[in-house]
Amino acid sequence: MDDTLLQRLDRWCQAALPPLIITLLILLTLAPIRISYVAAAAPLLPLMAVYHFSLFRPQYLPPLLLFLLGLFTDLLQGGAGSPLGVSALVFVLMRALLERNRRYLVDVSFVFIWLGYALLSAFAVALLWGATCLWSWRLLDPAPVIFQYVISLFFYPIVGWLLGRTRARDPLNDAPIAPSREARQWRR
């Protein structure tokens, strides 16, 4: 069956939306903020998007793309204290862990999805902190990282809800689903 131009464009936009949103969240997270306390408490927005899209739209986030997005994050962060490739490793590991455990998190209540995010983001934050400690050869204070983790836990319901609005033809979007032509003919 041949697809129309609009159907192909719709599928292309749906495929491009997750990487585009993650890229925008990376740029938003790394935007220079002049208030030092706000910069230390910035939520892990790209990690939230990687979790959400790896859980609900994994076909649009292949591991290679996540690796490149992680490298992009690390290159923009720069500085001597951030090892290159650790964000890429975290993004790819998060997707791999979600891929193996997706069946437990897809058709459950939001509380379990949030709990899954809490566990995986704790693992990701610990990995980022550990890699940074190894890279700098000193034990860094974990308090800012823990604070950032807690802030991210509180922001995930909001960000998860907003990211959930990007899913097309989903009953959670409160958009009425138009019945198919066959269903309309059946009613007559």
N, C-alpha and C positions, 0 to 999 in steps of 0.2 A: 504494500500500500504506500503510495507516494504521499509524503508530507508536504503541506503547504509551506510557503516561505515563513509565515508567522509561527507555525509550529516549530520549525527548525530554529528560528530566532528565539523563541521561548525556551527551548531546550538549551541553546547556547548560553542564554542569559542565566538560566538556572545553574549551569555548570560553572560559569564565570563568577557567580555571586560569592560563594564561600571563599575562594582565594582573594578576591577583591576586598571583602569585608575584613579578612585577617590582615591584609596589607594595610588597610586604613587604620585598624586598631593598633598595629605595630607603630605606625607613624604617630598616632594619637598618644600612645604610651610613651614614646621617646621624644615627644615635643618638649622643648625647653620650658620648664616652669620655674619661675623666679622665686617661688616660695619653697624653702627647703623642706618644710614639714610635709607639704603636699606631695613633693616628688618622692619622698621616702614611703609614703602611704599609697602610692598609685596602685590600683588593682591590676592583677595580671590579665588584662583584657585579651591579648592574643591567645593566651593559654585557655581562657574560657571559650573562645571561638573555635579553637582546635578541638577541644573536648566536645563541644556541641555538634560541630559539623562532622567530626569523626564518628559520633554516635548516630546521628540522624541522616547524614548524607556522605557516607564514606566513599562512595564512587566518585565524588568530585574532589577528593583530597588524596591523590596517590602519595605514597611515601616520598617519592622524588620531589614532588612539589612542596611537601612539608619540610623536607630537608633544605630546599632552596629558600623557603620563607624563614626558616631558622637561621640559616647563614646570613640572610638579609638583616635579620634582627641583630645578630652578633656584630655584623659589620657596622651597623648604625650606632650600636652602643659604644663600640670602640673602647679605648682606654686600656691601660695596662692590667687592670683588675678583672677583665672579662675574657675568658678563653674563647677562642673562635671555634664554633661548632657545637657548643654545649646546648644552645637553644635548639639547634637542628636535631641533636640527639634526643632532647626532651620531647619535641613535637613528634618525631617518628616513634619513639617508645610509647607515648601516650596513645597514638593511633593503633599501634600493634597490640597494646594491652586492651584497648576498647574493642578491637576487632575480635579478640579471643573471648571477651566477656560481654559482647553486645547483646546476646540473647537474654541476659539477666537484667538489662537496663532499658530496653526499648519499650516494652508494654507494661511499665510499672508506673506508680505514682511519682510525682515530682520529688517527693522526699527521698526516694531511693536514687533518683538521678542526681540530686544534690549531694547525697552521701557518696555516690560514686565520684563526683567531682571533688569532694573534700578529700577522699583517699588518694585519688590520682594526682591532684594538685599538691598534696602534702609530699608525695613521692617526688614530683617534679621540682618543688622548691628545695627539698633536701638534696636532690641531685645537683641543682644549680649552685646551691651554697657549698656543697662538698667539692665540686669541680673548681669553684672560684678559690676556695681555701687551698686546694692542691696547686692551683696555678700560681697563686701568690706566695706559697710556702709559708703561710702563717694562719693561725686560727682566727677567723673573723667573728665578730660579735653576731650571734644569730638573732638578736632582738629585732632589728629592722626587717629581716626576712620573715620572721614569725608574724610581725605586725602586718606586713604586706599580705601574707597568707590569710590572716583573719579578716582583713579588709576585703580581700577577694571573695572569701566565703559569704560575706554579707552582700556583696554586689552581684553574686552569681544569679540569684533569682530574678533580678531586674534585667541583667544582660541576657540570661537564658530566655526570658520571656520575649525580649526584643528580637533575639536571633531566631526564636521559634516563629516569629511573624514572617520570616523570609521563606518558610516552606510553602510551596504552592499546593493548592488543592488538598489542604489538610483541615480536618474538622476543628482543630485547635485554633485556626485562623478566623473562625467565626464567619467565613465566607460561604455562602450557600453553594453547594455543588450542583451544577446544572445536570439534570438527568440526560442520559444518552438518548440518541435517536431511537434506539430499539426500545428503551423503557417508555418513551413517550408514545410510540406506536402501540405498545402493549396495553397502555391505559385506555386507549380509544375503543 
